[in-house]
Structure formats: C-alpha cells, structure tokens
Amino acid sequence: MPSQLARLLEAHEIILRAAHEGAQAADEAGDDGTNDLLVSDIIRTNEPQVWFLAEHLAATDLLPPK
C-alpha cells in the first residue's frame, strides 16, 4: 500500500509541475483566464493532496527525510 501512495504522490507532483509551468506561460502571454483556471482548479486542488500524501509517507522508507 505505501508504494501505491508513493506513486500517487509522484503523479500529483508531476501534475503540479506541469500546471505551474502552464500557469507561468499563460501569465507571460497575458492569458488571465487560463492562468486562473490552472491556479484555482489544478494547483490549489493538488497542493493539499501532495502535502497529505507526503506527510502520510514521511514515516516510511519511501520518502527521503525532510
């Protein structure tokens, strides 16, 4: 089970990296609608999930120590 959670954490981190890059590109292009969509619907939704999963896995050997 912890290995499945570690893979889920990795997937959320991949999504967040892509969303941050997309939000930055949209901001630079002046596309406020896309930037807002990425920040409010993707980033703000996935960041708490990453935190929760990372905290849950912190006591296992699957994550490096903080």
C-alpha distances in whole Angstrom, upper triangle without the diagonal:
4,5,5,6,9,10,11,13,14,16,17,19,20,21,23,25,26,27,29,31,32,33,35,36,37,39,41,42,43,41,40,38,36,35,35,32,30,30,30,28,25,25,26,23,20,21,20,17,17,18,15,12,14,15,12,10,14,14,11,13,11,14,18,19,21
4,5,5,6,9,10,10,12,14,15,16,18,20,21,22,24,25,27,29,30,31,33,35,36,37,39,40,41,39,38,37,35,34,33,31,29,29,29,27,24,24,24,22,19,19,18,15,14,15,13,10,11,12,9,7,10,10,8,9,8,10,14,16,18
4,5,5,6,9,10,11,12,14,15,17,19,20,21,23,24,26,27,29,30,32,33,34,36,38,39,40,38,38,37,34,33,33,31,28,28,29,27,24,24,25,22,19,20,19,16,15,16,15,11,12,14,12,9,12,13,10,10,7,10,14,16,18
4,5,5,6,9,10,11,12,14,15,17,18,20,21,23,24,26,27,28,30,32,33,34,36,37,39,36,36,34,31,31,31,29,26,26,27,24,22,22,23,20,17,18,18,14,14,16,14,11,12,15,12,11,14,15,13,13,10,13,16,19,20
4,5,5,6,9,10,10,12,14,15,16,18,20,21,22,24,26,26,28,30,31,32,34,36,37,35,34,32,30,29,29,27,24,24,24,22,19,19,20,17,14,15,14,11,10,12,10,7,9,11,9,8,11,13,11,12,9,11,15,16,18
4,5,5,6,9,10,11,12,14,15,17,19,20,21,23,24,25,27,29,30,31,33,35,36,34,33,32,29,28,29,27,24,24,25,23,20,19,20,18,15,15,15,12,10,12,11,8,8,11,10,7,10,12,10,10,7,8,11,14,15
4,5,5,6,9,10,11,12,14,15,17,18,20,21,23,24,26,27,28,30,32,33,34,32,32,31,28,27,28,25,22,23,24,22,18,18,20,18,14,16,16,13,11,14,14,10,11,14,13,11,14,16,14,14,10,11,14,17,18
4,5,5,6,9,10,11,12,14,16,16,18,20,21,22,24,26,27,28,30,31,32,30,30,28,25,25,25,22,20,20,21,18,15,16,17,14,11,13,13,10,9,12,11,8,10,13,12,11,14,16,15,16,12,13,16,18,19
4,5,5,6,9,10,11,12,14,15,16,18,20,21,22,24,25,27,29,30,31,29,28,28,25,23,24,22,19,19,20,18,15,14,15,13,10,10,11,8,6,9,9,6,7,10,10,9,12,14,13,14,11,10,13,15,15
4,5,5,6,9,10,11,12,14,15,17,18,20,21,23,24,26,27,29,30,28,28,27,24,23,24,22,19,19,21,19,15,15,17,15,11,12,14,11,8,12,13,10,10,13,14,12,14,17,15,15,11,11,13,16,16
4,5,5,6,9,10,11,12,14,16,17,18,20,21,22,24,26,27,28,26,26,25,22,21,22,20,16,17,19,16,13,13,15,14,10,12,14,11,9,13,14,11,12,16,16,14,17,20,18,18,15,14,17,20,20
4,5,5,6,9,10,10,12,14,15,16,18,20,21,22,24,25,26,24,24,23,20,19,19,17,14,14,15,13,10,10,12,10,6,8,10,7,6,10,11,9,11,14,14,14,16,19,19,19,16,15,17,19,19
4,5,5,6,9,10,10,12,14,15,16,18,20,21,23,24,25,24,23,23,20,18,19,18,14,14,16,15,11,10,12,12,8,8,11,10,7,10,12,11,10,14,15,14,16,19,18,18,15,13,15,17,16
4,5,5,6,9,10,11,12,14,16,17,18,20,21,23,24,22,23,22,19,18,19,17,14,15,17,15,12,11,14,14,10,11,14,13,10,14,16,14,14,18,19,17,19,22,21,21,17,16,18,20,20
4,6,5,6,9,10,10,12,14,15,16,18,20,21,22,20,20,19,16,15,16,14,11,12,14,12,8,8,12,11,8,10,13,11,10,14,16,14,15,18,19,19,21,24,23,23,20,19,20,23,22
4,5,5,6,8,10,10,12,14,15,16,18,20,21,19,18,18,15,13,14,13,9,10,12,11,7,6,9,10,7,7,11,11,9,12,14,14,14,17,19,18,20,23,23,23,20,18,20,21,20
4,5,5,6,9,10,11,12,14,15,17,18,20,19,19,19,16,14,16,15,11,12,15,14,11,9,13,13,11,11,14,14,12,14,17,16,16,19,21,20,21,25,24,24,20,18,19,21,20
4,5,5,6,8,10,10,12,14,15,16,18,16,17,17,13,12,15,13,10,11,14,13,10,10,13,14,12,13,16,16,14,17,20,19,19,22,24,23,24,28,27,27,23,21,23,25,24
4,5,5,6,8,10,10,12,14,15,16,14,14,14,10,9,11,10,6,8,10,10,7,7,10,11,10,11,15,15,14,16,19,19,19,22,23,23,25,28,28,28,25,23,24,26,24
4,5,5,6,9,10,10,12,14,15,14,14,14,12,9,11,11,8,8,11,12,9,7,11,13,11,11,15,16,14,16,19,19,19,22,24,24,24,28,28,28,25,23,23,25,23
4,5,5,6,9,10,11,12,14,13,14,15,12,10,13,13,10,11,14,15,12,11,14,16,15,15,18,19,17,20,22,22,22,25,27,26,27,30,30,30,27,24,25,27,25
4,5,5,6,8,10,10,12,11,12,12,8,8,11,10,7,9,13,13,11,11,14,15,15,16,19,19,19,21,24,24,24,27,28,28,29,33,32,32,29,27,28,30,28
4,5,5,6,9,10,10,9,9,10,7,5,8,8,6,7,10,11,10,9,12,14,14,14,18,19,18,20,23,23,24,26,28,28,29,33,33,33,30,28,28,30,28
4,5,5,6,9,10,10,10,12,10,7,11,12,10,10,13,15,13,12,15,17,17,16,20,21,20,22,25,25,25,27,30,30,30,34,34,34,31,28,29,30,27
4,5,5,6,9,9,10,12,10,8,12,13,11,12,16,16,15,14,18,20,19,19,23,24,23,25,28,28,28,30,32,32,33,36,36,36,33,30,31,32,30
4,5,5,6,5,7,8,6,5,9,10,9,11,14,15,14,14,17,19,19,19,23,24,23,25,28,28,29,31,33,33,34,38,38,38,35,32,33,34,32
4,5,5,6,6,9,8,6,9,11,11,11,14,16,15,14,17,19,20,20,23,24,24,25,28,29,29,31,33,34,34,38,38,38,35,33,33,34,32
4,5,8,9,12,11,9,13,15,14,14,17,19,18,17,20,23,23,22,26,27,26,28,31,31,31,33,36,36,36,40,40,40,37,34,34,36,33
4,5,9,11,10,10,13,14,14,15,18,19,19,19,21,23,24,24,28,29,28,30,33,33,33,36,38,38,38,42,42,42,39,36,37,38,36
4,6,9,9,9,11,13,14,14,17,18,19,19,20,23,24,24,27,29,28,30,33,34,34,36,38,39,39,43,43,43,40,38,38,39,37
4,6,6,6,9,10,11,12,14,16,16,17,18,21,22,22,25,27,27,28,31,32,32,34,36,37,38,41,42,42,39,37,37,39,36
4,6,5,6,8,10,10,12,14,15,15,16,19,20,21,23,25,25,27,29,30,31,33,35,36,36,40,41,41,38,36,37,38,35
4,5,5,6,9,10,10,12,13,14,15,17,19,20,23,24,25,26,28,29,30,32,34,35,36,40,40,41,38,36,37,38,36
4,5,5,6,9,10,10,11,12,14,16,17,18,21,22,22,24,26,27,28,30,32,33,34,37,37,38,35,33,34,36,34
4,5,5,6,8,10,10,10,12,14,15,16,19,20,21,22,25,26,26,28,30,31,32,35,36,36,33,31,32,33,31
4,6,5,6,8,9,10,11,13,15,15,18,19,20,22,24,25,26,28,29,31,32,35,36,37,34,31,33,34,31
4,6,5,5,7,9,10,11,13,15,17,18,19,21,23,24,25,27,28,29,31,34,34,35,32,30,32,33,31
4,6,6,5,6,9,10,11,12,15,16,16,18,20,21,22,24,26,27,28,31,31,32,29,27,29,30,28
4,6,6,5,6,9,10,10,13,15,15,17,19,20,21,23,25,26,26,30,31,32,29,26,28,28,26
4,6,6,5,7,10,11,13,14,16,17,18,20,21,23,24,26,27,30,31,33,30,28,29,30,28
4,6,6,6,9,11,12,13,15,17,18,19,21,22,23,25,26,30,30,32,28,27,29,30,28
4,6,5,6,8,11,11,12,14,16,17,18,20,21,22,24,27,27,28,25,24,26,27,25
4,5,5,6,9,10,10,12,14,15,16,18,20,21,22,25,26,27,24,22,23,24,22
4,6,6,7,9,11,11,13,15,16,17,19,21,22,25,26,27,25,23,24,25,22
4,6,6,7,9,11,12,13,15,17,18,19,21,24,25,26,23,22,24,25,23
4,6,5,6,9,10,11,12,14,15,16,18,21,22,23,20,18,21,22,20
4,5,5,6,9,10,11,12,14,15,16,20,20,22,19,17,19,19,17
4,5,5,6,9,10,11,12,14,15,18,19,21,19,17,19,19,17
4,5,5,6,8,10,10,12,14,17,17,19,17,16,18,19,18
4,6,5,6,8,10,10,12,15,16,17,14,12,15,16,14
4,6,5,6,9,10,10,14,15,17,15,13,14,14,13
4,6,5,6,9,10,13,14,16,15,13,16,15,14
4,5,5,6,8,11,11,14,11,10,13,14,14
4,5,5,6,9,10,12,10,8,10,11,10
4,5,5,8,10,12,11,10,12,11,10
4,6,7,8,11,11,10,13,13,13
4,5,5,8,7,7,10,10,11
4,5,8,8,6,8,7,8
4,7,8,8,10,9,11
4,5,7,9,9,12
4,6,7,9,12
4,7,9,12
4,6,9
4,7
4
